[in-house]
């Protein structure tokens, strides 16, 4: 087994494009039925140009990517994120990770998810922007560093 080294990066993992159905499915799975995420007329009435993903949906994709990089979620000890931009239907999510600490039986990984896409036509958005950043701390063990799907 090869353990990740300080400063090493994990391969980019891309998800999407994110569809409206994905957002509705996540609403059902999470119980977050805030209409701003699933009802376009309601979202527009609040001043948003369209529905947008719940923050925890891209966070879930980011955790999924990190789980693949680290050989499964079993060793995760902490996962924290900061939301930076909305994720819109049609966006791709590109997830990256950089090892920031290795030692004492633990690894820390700075993670970032970028949204890539045009977003709603009423907005002038960059083609890519940071959607969320975060950090994962995991125990070094038999699964960390093997990658794969956690099996």
C-alpha positions in Angstrom: 0.0 0.0 0.0 1.3 3.5 -0.9 0.2 6.2 1.5 -0.5 9.7 0.1 2.5 12.1 0.7 2.3 15.6 2.0 1.6 18.0 -0.9 0.3 15.3 -3.2 -2.9 15.8 -5.0 -5.7 13.5 -5.9 -7.0 13.1 -9.4 -9.9 15.4 -10.3 -13.3 13.7 -10.0 -16.1 15.1 -12.0 -19.9 14.6 -11.4 -22.8 15.8 -13.6 -24.1 17.6 -15.3 -26.4 18.1 -12.3 -30.1 17.9 -13.4 -33.3 19.1 -11.8 -34.2 15.5 -11.1 -31.0 15.1 -9.1 -32.0 18.0 -7.0 -35.5 16.6 -6.4 -34.1 13.2 -5.6 -31.8 14.7 -3.1 -34.7 16.6 -1.5 -36.5 13.3 -1.0 -33.4 11.6 0.4 -32.5 14.5 2.7 -36.0 15.7 3.6 -35.1 19.2 2.5 -38.1 20.2 0.6 -37.5 24.0 0.7 -39.3 25.1 -2.5 -36.5 27.4 -3.5 -34.7 24.2 -4.6 -37.5 22.4 -6.4 -40.1 25.0 -7.5 -38.8 27.3 -10.2 -41.7 29.9 -10.0 -41.2 30.0 -6.2 -37.5 30.5 -6.6 -38.0 33.3 -9.1 -40.5 34.9 -6.7 -37.8 35.1 -4.1 -35.4 36.8 -6.4 -33.4 33.8 -7.5 -33.2 33.3 -11.2 -33.9 29.6 -10.9 -33.8 26.6 -8.5 -30.4 25.7 -7.2 -28.9 22.7 -5.4 -29.0 22.4 -1.6 -25.5 23.1 -0.3 -25.2 19.6 1.1 -25.7 18.0 -2.4 -22.4 19.2 -3.8 -20.9 18.5 -0.3 -22.1 14.9 -0.7 -20.4 14.6 -4.1 -17.2 16.0 -2.6 -17.3 13.5 0.2 -17.9 10.8 -2.4 -14.8 11.8 -4.3 -12.7 11.9 -1.1 -14.1 8.5 -0.1 -12.9 7.1 -3.4 -9.5 8.8 -3.0 -9.0 7.5 0.5 -10.4 4.0 0.0 -13.8 4.4 1.7 -15.4 6.6 4.3 -14.6 4.3 7.2 -11.6 6.2 8.4 -13.2 9.7 8.1 -12.9 11.5 11.4 -14.0 15.0 10.4 -15.5 16.5 7.2 -16.1 20.3 7.2 -17.1 22.5 4.3 -17.6 26.1 3.5 -20.1 27.1 0.8 -18.9 29.7 -1.6 -21.2 29.7 -4.7 -24.6 28.2 -5.7 -24.7 25.1 -7.9 -27.2 25.3 -10.7 -29.0 22.7 -12.9 -26.7 21.9 -15.8 -23.5 22.5 -13.8 -20.7 20.0 -13.6 -18.9 19.5 -10.2 -15.2 19.0 -10.4 -13.7 17.8 -7.1 -10.0 18.1 -6.1 -8.0 17.3 -3.0 -4.5 18.2 -1.7 -2.8 16.4 1.2 -2.0 19.0 3.8 -0.8 16.9 6.7 0.3 13.3 7.3 1.4 12.1 10.7 0.3 10.7 14.0 -1.8 8.1 12.3 -3.9 10.7 10.5 -4.1 12.5 7.1 -5.7 15.9 6.4 -6.9 16.7 2.9 -7.9 20.2 1.7 -10.8 19.6 -0.7 -12.4 21.9 -3.3 -15.5 21.5 -5.5 -15.7 23.7 -8.6 -19.0 24.4 -10.4 -18.5 24.5 -14.1 -21.3 25.7 -16.3 -23.2 28.7 -17.6 -25.8 28.8 -14.8 -29.1 30.5 -15.3 -29.3 32.8 -18.4 -30.2 35.8 -16.3 -26.8 35.7 -14.5 -23.4 36.4 -15.9 -21.3 33.8 -14.2 -17.7 32.7 -14.8 -17.4 29.3 -16.6 -15.8 28.0 -13.4 -15.9 29.1 -9.8 -15.3 27.5 -6.4 -18.6 26.1 -5.1 -17.2 24.9 -1.8 -14.0 24.3 0.1 -13.3 22.1 3.0 -11.1 19.7 4.9 -11.2 16.0 5.6 -9.3 14.4 8.4 -9.0 10.6 8.3 -7.2 7.9 10.1 -4.4 6.3 8.3 -5.2 2.6 8.0 -5.5 -0.3 5.7 -7.9 1.5 3.3 -6.3 5.0 3.1 -4.2 5.3 0.1 -5.7 2.4 -1.8 -8.2 4.5 -3.6 -11.0 2.7 -5.5 -14.5 2.5 -4.4 -14.1 1.6 -0.7 -14.7 -2.1 -1.3 
